[in-house]
Structures are given as structure tokens and as C-alpha cells.
Amino acid sequence: MKKNILLSVMLMLSAVTFAQQQLATLNHNNDITVYYGADALVSAHNAAEAGDIITLSSGVFNATDINKAVTIRGAGAWADTTGGNTVIRSGFSISAGGDDVHHLTLEGIYFLGGITVYNTNNPQFIKCYIHSMGIYWNNYFPSQYFNNATFINCIIANWCNHNVTSNAEGTQFINSVVIESDCNHYRSDTYINCVLKKNPHNISSHLLQNCVLYWDYADSVAPANNSTTSFNCLYVQMNASDSSADELFSPIVGHTLWTVRGMSNVFQSFNGSTEGDDFRLLDNVANTYLGTDGTQIGIYGGTMPFDPHVTSPLIRRITVAPRSNANGQLPVDIEVTNE
């Protein structure tokens, strides 16, 4: 059951005039500091230390390079989940370090710009929309790393791992969507209950389990040195009338594989090129092609079915009085929601 908690906060501020706006809270050792405006995330991150929690209201925030192992929680990546989503408006870089005690966690945020990642251990991305994310290192930068990243219930419009060293390992995508992958992959990634577009020459040493993989033969070349292993996956040729791509995935070591031609024969509405958040399978597909655990393949099966709603307490509404009262106090109402 959803519970709403209404907090009335009297802030000792001079008289100002502004209505409902962006807000960030910083939890450092259970001490809460509040920041306002489009730069609220920037201010909260500047003041944060590893292990701190930053909570963002709905609204559009300016980006900041993230170089601390903190937790940043938004109100949701999709506007229809909470009545308003949390948006980071521009691109930034992540170099958060991280260890077994503290690691970067980003949850419930719509990232409108590109993200460049490096020098980060054990990051988690949960229920986020990511416009693009890139890992572009090579042997000229052997000290850079991006290890053991986990994406859960995320939609990534463009993913590029162009790393050719061993310093970027262990990425897992769980019940997530990768709409486009536009560069070669030189290391192992794990995809469980995912929907993803992969050109055959971009697959190398990956593990695919309970996934729906789609591709267009026109974008593909014959695979080489392909050691990807697949369990209970459905391969969809986007062009239903083109049978020329049927052999392209033959080098994959597969266990219980299926092939279907035509996106409309698999998905209720997804056509392979949009960035929508509805990737539901047709009923007959969901009931016919089952994963290794007996549930449907794709993002709505498995142990963590896709759900855009954030589960942590979130700031749903902030209303600031247009002027201070007679005592010089500025009344602020903050509605915090547990779902």
C-alpha cells in the first residue's frame, strides 16, 4: 500500500519568491541537508562523501561529473510512474572509484545526455533510462577500468563498449533493454532476460540467457571468432520477408534457441527503432518461448520483471511559499512517498 508522508519544514531564509521547484537532499551520517534549484544535484554532490545518499525530486537538473561512490535516487525515469520524472539534462562522466563497502548507485533517473564511464568498480544502475553510455578505452590507457557494473530494469538507447584491455569486466544486464549497440565488443557481458539489438560481428564471448535478440541483416556482416553462449533465447530477424540472415547466428553455442522473422510477430508494439518503454511480447510468444526458469523470456520474465516504479522513498512534491512569514521563515511542504 502506498503511504504518503507530508513534512512541513520551516526554513530560516530571507524573503524570496519561487514556487514548486527542483530539490535535492543529502543524507550524510543521518544529517539531512537540502539544496534547491537546477544546480541542486551539483551542490549536493560537491558536499557529499562516499557512502552518502542524494535524493532528487522530480524535475530537470543540471549534470555534474560523478567522482564519488554515492547513491543518487530520483523520482523515476518515466513521468507516468510518479506524476513527474527526474531528468539529468546533459552529458557527464563517471569516475566514482568504489570498493566492496561503497559503490555508485543510480536509481530512477532519466539521463538525457551521454555518459562516459571509467575508473569505477561495482556500479549499479537501477530503473534508469540512459540515452547513451560509452566505454572507449584502449591500450593507451591501461590503468582505466569499469568493473562489475550491473544494470537492472534499465533502458539504454545506445551502448558502446570499445574497450580492448582486460580492465573492463563483468558487466551484467538484468531485465533491461539495449536498443542499439554501435561498436565492436571485445569482452564478456552477461545478458539475462533482456531485449537487445546486436549485430553478429559485435558479439564476442557474451552469455545470453532468456533474451530476445533482434537484428537487421542489412546492418550485419558474417561473425568471426564468435564464442557467445546462448540459453533459451529468441532471435528475431527484423525483416520478415528476408531469409538471408537465418545463418548469421550459427556460430553461437546455443541451448534451446528459436528464430522468428518479423518484429510484429514477436512484440505487441516495439518495432526495434523506437525508444518507448513497452517491450511486451505477444501473448502467444510469451506463453510459447519460456526461459530456463519456466517464465517468459524478455524483460517481463525472470526473478526481476521490468517495473519502472522506484521502491525507495522518493520526493514527490515540493511547494515553497511565495514569501516568508512575519518571523522571517519560509514555509516549505515536502511530500515523500513510499510505494
RODO-805329 format. One record per residue (C-alpha): x, y, z; residue in three letters. Coordinates in Angstrom, 2 decimals. Each point is the difference from the previous one (the first is absolute). Example, Ala and Ser with C-alpha at 12.3 -4.5 7.8 and 13.67 -1.06 7.14 Angstrom:
2
+---------+---------+---------+------+
!       x !       y !       z ! resn !
+---------+---------+---------+------+
!   12.30 !   -4.50 !    7.80 !  Ala !
!    1.37 !    3.44 !   -0.66 !  Ser !
+---------+---------+---------+------+
***
This chain:
339
+---------+---------+---------+------+
!       x !       y !       z ! resn !
+---------+---------+---------+------+
!    0.00 !    0.00 !    0.00 !  Met !
!    1.32 !    3.42 !   -0.88 !  Lys !
!    0.58 !    2.26 !    2.96 !  Lys !
!    0.29 !    3.76 !   -0.24 !  Asn !
!    1.90 !    1.95 !    2.62 !  Ile !
!   -0.40 !    3.78 !   -0.01 !  Leu !
!    2.85 !    1.88 !    1.59 !  Leu !
!   -0.32 !    3.68 !    0.88 !  Ser !
!    3.37 !    1.67 !    0.18 !  Val !
!    0.54 !    3.56 !    1.23 !  Met !
!    3.22 !    1.31 !   -1.45 !  Leu !
!    1.75 !    3.10 !    1.39 !  Met !
!    0.50 !    1.83 !   -3.27 !  Leu !
!   -0.41 !    3.52 !   -1.24 !  Ser !
!   -3.11 !    0.85 !   -2.01 !  Ala !
!    0.12 !   -1.44 !   -3.54 !  Val !
!   -2.60 !   -0.75 !   -2.62 !  Thr !
!   -0.06 !   -3.43 !   -1.62 !  Phe !
!   -2.49 !   -2.83 !   -0.35 !  Ala !
!    0.44 !   -3.76 !   -0.22 !  Gln !
!    3.50 !   -0.79 !   -1.29 !  Gln !
!    2.81 !   -2.50 !   -0.15 !  Gln !
!    1.32 !   -1.25 !    3.32 !  Leu !
!    2.83 !   -2.27 !    1.12 !  Ala !
!    0.57 !   -1.38 !    3.48 !  Thr !
!    3.40 !   -1.22 !    1.16 !  Leu !
!    0.08 !   -2.63 !    2.74 !  Asn !
!    3.42 !   -0.03 !    1.64 !  His !
!    0.17 !   -2.09 !    3.18 !  Asn !
!   -3.76 !    0.59 !    0.45 !  Asn !
!    0.42 !    3.77 !   -0.20 !  Asp !
!   -2.25 !    1.41 !   -2.74 !  Ile !
!    0.93 !    3.03 !   -2.08 !  Thr !
!   -2.38 !    1.44 !   -2.59 !  Val !
!    1.00 !    1.65 !   -3.29 !  Tyr !
!   -2.29 !    1.79 !   -2.45 !  Tyr !
!   -0.14 !    0.82 !   -3.69 !  Gly !
!    1.41 !   -1.41 !   -3.21 !  Ala !
!    3.47 !   -0.27 !    1.56 !  Asp !
!   -1.24 !   -1.87 !    3.08 !  Ala !
!    1.67 !   -3.23 !   -1.13 !  Leu !
!    3.26 !    1.84 !   -0.68 !  Val !
!   -0.01 !    1.51 !    3.49 !  Ser !
!   -0.96 !   -3.26 !    1.72 !  Ala !
!    2.69 !   -1.96 !   -1.83 !  His !
!    2.65 !    2.61 !    0.80 !  Asn !
!   -0.82 !   -0.33 !    3.70 !  Ala !
!   -0.36 !   -3.81 !    0.01 !  Ala !
!    2.42 !   -2.66 !    1.15 !  Glu !
!    0.19 !   -3.66 !   -0.94 !  Ala !
!   -2.97 !   -1.91 !    1.39 !  Gly !
!   -2.32 !    3.03 !    0.13 !  Asp !
!   -3.51 !   -0.04 !   -1.50 !  Ile !
!   -1.32 !    2.74 !   -2.28 !  Ile !
!   -3.75 !    0.03 !   -0.67 !  Thr !
!   -1.36 !    2.06 !   -2.89 !  Leu !
!   -3.54 !    1.24 !   -0.51 !  Ser !
!   -1.65 !   -0.10 !   -3.39 !  Ser !
!    1.18 !    2.72 !   -2.37 !  Gly !
!    2.91 !    0.77 !   -2.31 !  Val !
!    3.44 !    0.28 !    1.58 !  Phe !
!    3.33 !    1.18 !   -1.33 !  Asn !
!    2.60 !   -2.74 !   -0.29 !  Ala !
!    3.23 !   -0.35 !    1.92 !  Thr !
!    2.90 !   -2.40 !   -0.47 !  Asp !
!   -0.42 !   -2.73 !    2.61 !  Ile !
!    3.28 !   -0.90 !    1.68 !  Asn !
!   -1.25 !   -1.32 !    3.35 !  Lys !
!   -1.45 !   -3.37 !    0.98 !  Ala !
!   -3.39 !    1.37 !    1.05 !  Val !
!   -3.62 !   -1.04 !   -0.47 !  Thr !
!   -2.14 !    2.34 !   -2.13 !  Ile !
!   -3.74 !   -0.73 !   -0.07 !  Arg !
!   -2.54 !    1.72 !   -2.20 !  Gly !
!   -3.79 !    0.06 !   -0.06 !  Ala !
!   -0.08 !   -2.35 !   -2.99 !  Gly !
!    1.27 !    0.01 !   -3.56 !  Ala !
!   -3.46 !   -0.02 !   -1.58 !  Trp !
!   -2.50 !    2.76 !    0.65 !  Ala !
!   -3.04 !   -2.25 !    0.30 !  Asp !
!    1.46 !   -1.87 !    3.00 !  Thr !
!   -0.14 !    2.80 !    2.57 !  Thr !
!   -1.69 !    2.90 !   -1.78 !  Gly !
!    3.38 !    1.48 !   -0.87 !  Gly !
!    3.40 !   -1.44 !   -0.81 !  Asn !
!    3.54 !    0.97 !    0.96 !  Thr !
!    2.07 !    1.13 !   -2.98 !  Val !
!    3.73 !    0.74 !   -0.28 !  Ile !
!    0.09 !    2.35 !   -2.95 !  Arg !
!    3.51 !   -0.38 !   -1.44 !  Ser !
!    2.95 !   -2.34 !   -0.28 !  Gly !
!    2.59 !   -0.70 !    2.69 !  Phe !
!    2.70 !   -2.45 !    0.99 !  Ser !
!    0.14 !   -2.62 !    2.74 !  Ile !
!    3.26 !   -0.79 !    1.79 !  Ser !
!   -1.31 !   -1.00 !    3.40 !  Ala !
!    2.62 !   -2.47 !    1.15 !  Gly !
!   -1.85 !   -2.31 !    2.36 !  Gly !
!    0.80 !   -3.12 !    1.97 !  Asp !
!   -1.79 !   -2.79 !    1.88 !  Asp !
!   -1.29 !    2.49 !    2.60 !  Val !
!   -1.02 !    3.02 !   -2.07 !  His !
!   -1.02 !    0.01 !   -3.64 !  His !
!   -1.93 !    2.29 !   -2.33 !  Leu !
!   -3.75 !   -0.63 !   -0.28 !  Thr !
!   -2.28 !    1.96 !   -2.36 !  Leu !
!   -3.74 !   -0.70 !    0.18 !  Glu !
!   -3.15 !    1.41 !   -1.55 !  Gly !
!    1.58 !    2.63 !   -2.26 !  Ile !
!   -0.45 !    0.94 !   -3.67 !  Tyr !
!    3.43 !    0.83 !   -1.43 !  Phe !
!   -0.57 !    2.19 !   -3.03 !  Leu !
!    3.66 !    0.49 !   -0.95 !  Gly !
!    2.88 !   -2.38 !   -0.58 !  Gly !
!    1.91 !   -1.66 !    2.84 !  Ile !
!    3.69 !   -0.86 !   -0.22 !  Thr !
!    1.17 !   -2.49 !    2.61 !  Val !
!    3.38 !   -1.04 !    1.33 !  Tyr !
!    1.86 !   -0.69 !    3.24 !  Asn !
!   -3.03 !   -1.44 !    1.75 !  Thr !
!   -0.52 !   -3.26 !    1.89 !  Asn !
!   -3.32 !   -1.74 !    0.70 !  Asn !
!   -2.37 !    2.76 !   -1.20 !  Pro !
!   -3.74 !   -0.70 !   -0.09 !  Gln !
!   -2.52 !    1.58 !   -2.36 !  Phe !
!   -3.60 !   -0.73 !    1.02 !  Ile !
!   -3.21 !    0.99 !   -1.80 !  Lys !
!    1.76 !    2.65 !   -2.09 !  Cys !
!   -0.37 !    1.20 !   -3.56 !  Tyr !
!    3.42 !    0.65 !   -1.53 !  Ile !
!    0.20 !    1.77 !   -3.34 !  His !
!    3.55 !   -1.17 !   -0.64 !  Ser !
!    2.88 !   -1.46 !    1.95 !  Met !
!    3.51 !   -0.54 !   -1.29 !  Gly !
!    3.19 !   -1.78 !    1.06 !  Ile !
!    2.70 !    0.95 !   -2.49 !  Tyr !
!    3.32 !   -0.95 !    1.52 !  Trp !
!    2.79 !   -1.87 !   -1.69 !  Asn !
!    3.56 !   -1.06 !    0.70 !  Asn !
!    1.14 !    3.62 !    0.23 !  Tyr !
!   -1.88 !    0.25 !    3.31 !  Phe !
!    0.68 !   -3.34 !    1.73 !  Pro !
!   -0.68 !    1.38 !    3.49 !  Ser !
!   -3.63 !    0.88 !   -0.69 !  Gln !
!   -2.71 !   -2.46 !    1.05 !  Tyr !
!   -3.75 !   -0.55 !    0.16 !  Phe !
!   -0.64 !   -3.19 !    1.93 !  Asn !
!   -3.03 !   -2.02 !    1.08 !  Asn !
!   -2.64 !    2.47 !   -1.13 !  Ala !
!   -3.62 !   -1.12 !    0.42 !  Thr !
!   -3.00 !    1.37 !   -1.89 !  Phe !
!   -3.43 !   -1.02 !    1.37 !  Ile !
!   -3.31 !    1.04 !   -1.61 !  Asn !
!    1.78 !    2.57 !   -2.18 !  Cys !
!   -0.53 !    1.16 !   -3.57 !  Ile !
!    3.19 !    0.98 !   -1.82 !  Ile !
!   -0.52 !    1.61 !   -3.38 !  Ala !
!    3.64 !   -0.34 !   -1.02 !  Asn !
!    2.71 !   -2.08 !    1.64 !  Trp !
!    3.61 !   -0.08 !   -1.15 !  Cys !
!    2.78 !   -1.94 !    1.67 !  Asn !
!    3.08 !    0.55 !   -2.13 !  His !
!    2.44 !   -1.15 !    2.63 !  Asn !
!    2.80 !   -2.26 !   -1.25 !  Val !
!    1.74 !   -0.61 !    3.31 !  Thr !
!   -0.97 !   -2.30 !    2.83 !  Ser !
!   -0.79 !    2.95 !    2.28 !  Asn !
!   -3.74 !    0.04 !   -0.68 !  Ala !
!   -1.55 !   -3.22 !    1.16 !  Glu !
!   -3.17 !   -1.55 !    1.32 !  Gly !
!   -2.79 !    2.23 !   -1.34 !  Thr !
!   -3.45 !   -1.52 !    0.62 !  Gln !
!   -3.27 !    1.11 !   -1.57 !  Phe !
!   -3.03 !   -1.40 !    1.84 !  Ile !
!   -3.55 !    0.51 !   -1.31 !  Asn !
!    1.23 !    2.95 !   -2.02 !  Ser !
!   -0.17 !    1.28 !   -3.57 !  Val !
!    2.89 !    0.98 !   -2.28 !  Val !
!   -1.58 !    1.61 !   -3.05 !  Ile !
!    3.20 !    0.52 !   -1.97 !  Glu !
!    3.59 !   -1.12 !    0.30 !  Ser !
!    2.16 !    1.84 !   -2.49 !  Asp !
!    3.54 !   -1.19 !    0.55 !  Cys !
!    1.96 !   -3.21 !    0.31 !  Asn !
!    0.13 !   -1.78 !    3.33 !  His !
!    3.24 !   -1.57 !    1.12 !  Tyr !
!   -0.92 !   -1.47 !    3.35 !  Arg !
!   -2.65 !   -2.06 !    1.72 !  Ser !
!   -3.35 !    1.43 !    1.05 !  Asp !
!   -2.89 !   -1.94 !    1.52 !  Thr !
!   -3.60 !    0.63 !   -1.09 !  Tyr !
!   -2.82 !   -1.63 !    1.98 !  Ile !
!   -3.65 !    0.52 !   -1.01 !  Asn !
!    0.90 !    2.88 !   -2.29 !  Cys !
!   -1.15 !    1.45 !   -3.30 !  Val !
!    2.91 !    1.15 !   -2.10 !  Leu !
!    1.14 !    0.78 !   -3.50 !  Lys !
!    3.31 !   -1.56 !   -0.90 !  Lys !
!    1.74 !   -0.23 !   -3.32 !  Asn !
!    1.66 !   -3.43 !   -0.22 !  Pro !
!    3.48 !    1.48 !   -0.40 !  His !
!   -0.52 !    1.92 !    3.26 !  Asn !
!   -0.47 !   -3.13 !    2.06 !  Ile !
!    3.07 !   -1.53 !    1.58 !  Ser !
!    0.16 !   -2.30 !    3.02 !  Ser !
!   -3.32 !    1.18 !    1.43 !  His !
!   -2.49 !   -2.04 !    2.00 !  Leu !
!   -3.63 !    0.44 !   -1.08 !  Leu !
!   -2.74 !   -1.61 !    2.07 !  Gln !
!   -3.78 !    0.30 !   -0.43 !  Asn !
!    0.47 !    2.93 !   -2.40 !  Cys !
!   -1.70 !    1.34 !   -3.11 !  Val !
!    2.70 !    0.98 !   -2.48 !  Leu !
!   -0.93 !    1.90 !   -3.15 !  Tyr !
!    2.05 !    1.10 !   -2.97 !  Trp !
!   -0.20 !    1.25 !   -3.56 !  Asp !
!    1.97 !   -1.92 !   -2.60 !  Tyr !
!    0.79 !    3.24 !   -1.86 !  Ala !
!    2.00 !    1.16 !    3.03 !  Asp !
!    1.85 !   -3.25 !    0.46 !  Ser !
!    3.05 !   -1.81 !   -1.23 !  Val !
!    0.95 !   -3.60 !    0.51 !  Ala !
!    1.21 !   -0.65 !    3.56 !  Pro !
!    3.56 !   -0.96 !    0.72 !  Ala !
!    1.59 !   -1.60 !    3.07 !  Asn !
!   -3.38 !   -0.06 !    1.65 !  Asn !
!   -0.03 !   -1.82 !    3.32 !  Ser !
!   -3.30 !    1.30 !    1.36 !  Thr !
!   -2.12 !   -2.53 !    1.86 !  Thr !
!   -3.79 !    0.24 !   -0.01 !  Ser !
!   -2.65 !   -1.72 !    2.12 !  Phe !
!   -3.72 !    0.18 !   -0.83 !  Asn !
!    0.17 !    3.04 !   -2.25 !  Cys !
!   -2.14 !    1.19 !   -2.89 !  Leu !
!    1.72 !    1.54 !   -3.02 !  Tyr !
!   -2.16 !    2.36 !   -2.04 !  Val !
!    0.81 !    1.01 !   -3.55 !  Gln !
!   -1.57 !    3.47 !   -0.30 !  Met !
!   -0.88 !   -0.47 !   -3.67 !  Asn !
!   -2.61 !   -2.76 !   -0.12 !  Ala !
!    0.48 !   -0.62 !   -3.73 !  Ser !
!    3.80 !   -0.30 !    0.08 !  Asp !
!    1.29 !   -3.51 !    0.66 !  Ser !
!    3.62 !    0.83 !   -0.87 !  Ser !
!    0.96 !    0.64 !    3.63 !  Ala !
!   -1.16 !   -3.33 !    1.35 !  Asp !
!    3.53 !   -1.39 !    0.06 !  Glu !
!    1.68 !    3.00 !    1.61 !  Leu !
!   -0.26 !   -1.30 !    3.56 !  Phe !
!    1.13 !   -3.53 !   -0.80 !  Ser !
!    3.38 !    0.45 !    1.78 !  Pro !
!   -1.78 !    0.65 !    3.30 !  Ile !
!    0.19 !   -2.89 !    2.44 !  Val !
!   -3.67 !   -0.30 !    0.76 !  Gly !
!   -2.36 !   -1.96 !    2.22 !  His !
!   -3.71 !    0.17 !   -0.87 !  Thr !
!    0.07 !    2.75 !   -2.61 !  Leu !
!   -2.86 !    1.30 !   -2.13 !  Trp !
!   -0.11 !    2.22 !   -3.08 !  Thr !
!   -2.94 !    2.15 !   -1.15 !  Val !
!   -0.18 !    2.44 !   -2.90 !  Arg !
!   -1.76 !    3.32 !    0.50 !  Gly !
!   -0.20 !    2.22 !    3.10 !  Met !
!   -3.80 !    0.12 !   -0.24 !  Ser !
!   -0.03 !   -3.76 !    0.47 !  Asn !
!    1.73 !    0.34 !    3.37 !  Val !
!   -0.79 !    3.36 !    1.69 !  Phe !
!   -3.32 !    1.67 !    0.71 !  Gln !
!    1.25 !    3.45 !   -1.07 !  Ser !
!    3.81 !    0.23 !   -0.01 !  Phe !
!    1.39 !    0.24 !   -3.54 !  Asn !
!    3.71 !    0.03 !    0.79 !  Gly !
!    0.71 !    3.66 !   -0.59 !  Ser !
!   -2.07 !    1.94 !    2.52 !  Thr !
!    1.03 !    0.92 !    3.53 !  Glu !
!   -3.29 !   -0.84 !    1.66 !  Gly !
!   -0.28 !   -1.88 !    3.25 !  Asp !
!   -2.45 !   -2.70 !   -1.14 !  Asp !
!    1.80 !   -3.14 !   -1.10 !  Phe !
!   -2.76 !   -2.49 !    0.73 !  Arg !
!   -0.13 !   -3.20 !   -2.00 !  Leu !
!   -3.06 !   -1.25 !   -1.79 !  Leu !
!   -1.95 !   -2.36 !    2.23 !  Asp !
!    0.72 !   -3.03 !   -2.17 !  Asn !
!    3.73 !    0.80 !    0.00 !  Val !
!    0.10 !    0.55 !    3.78 !  Ala !
!   -1.77 !   -3.30 !    0.57 !  Asn !
!    2.00 !   -2.01 !   -2.53 !  Thr !
!    3.64 !    1.05 !    0.42 !  Tyr !
!    0.92 !   -0.51 !    3.63 !  Leu !
!    3.24 !    0.72 !    1.79 !  Gly !
!    2.16 !   -2.38 !    1.96 !  Thr !
!   -2.08 !    0.77 !    3.11 !  Asp !
!   -3.35 !   -0.72 !   -1.68 !  Gly !
!   -1.07 !    3.65 !   -0.26 !  Thr !
!   -0.28 !    1.97 !   -3.23 !  Gln !
!    3.15 !    1.17 !   -1.71 !  Ile !
!    0.69 !    3.73 !   -0.27 !  Gly !
!   -0.21 !    2.75 !    2.59 !  Ile !
!   -3.31 !   -1.03 !    1.60 !  Tyr !
!    1.19 !   -3.46 !    0.98 !  Gly !
!    2.60 !   -1.27 !    2.45 !  Gly !
!    0.41 !    0.97 !    3.64 !  Thr !
!    0.06 !    3.78 !   -0.54 !  Met !
!   -2.71 !    0.81 !   -2.58 !  Pro !
!    0.23 !    3.47 !   -1.47 !  Phe !
!   -1.82 !    2.55 !    2.17 !  Asp !
!    0.73 !    3.75 !   -0.38 !  Pro !
!   -1.20 !    0.91 !    3.49 !  His !
!    2.71 !    0.86 !    2.50 !  Val !
!   -0.21 !   -1.77 !    3.35 !  Thr !
!    2.01 !    2.33 !    2.20 !  Ser !
!   -1.67 !    2.99 !    1.70 !  Pro !
!   -0.22 !    2.82 !   -2.52 !  Leu !
!   -0.76 !    3.69 !    0.03 !  Ile !
!   -3.22 !    0.39 !   -1.92 !  Arg !
!   -0.90 !    3.64 !    0.58 !  Arg !
!    1.68 !    3.11 !    1.36 !  Ile !
!   -1.97 !    3.21 !    0.44 !  Thr !
!    1.77 !    3.11 !    1.22 !  Val !
!   -2.02 !    3.00 !    1.20 !  Ala !
!    0.33 !    3.10 !   -2.18 !  Pro !
!    1.25 !    2.07 !    2.93 !  Arg !
!    1.27 !   -0.37 !    3.53 !  Ser !
!   -2.28 !    0.47 !    3.01 !  Asn !
!    0.15 !    2.70 !    2.66 !  Ala !
!    2.75 !   -1.89 !    1.81 !  Asn !
!    2.23 !   -0.08 !   -3.08 !  Gly !
!   -0.70 !   -3.71 !   -0.53 !  Gln !
!   -0.72 !   -1.50 !   -3.41 !  Leu !
!   -2.59 !   -2.84 !    0.18 !  Pro !
!    0.79 !   -3.06 !   -2.13 !  Val !
!   -2.24 !   -3.06 !   -0.45 !  Asp !
!    1.78 !   -3.19 !   -1.07 !  Ile !
!   -2.05 !   -3.08 !   -0.91 !  Glu !
!    1.98 !   -3.23 !    0.31 !  Val !
!   -1.53 !   -3.16 !   -1.48 !  Thr !
!    0.70 !   -3.66 !    0.71 !  Asn !
!   -1.33 !   -2.32 !   -2.71 !  Glu !
+---------+---------+---------+------+
***
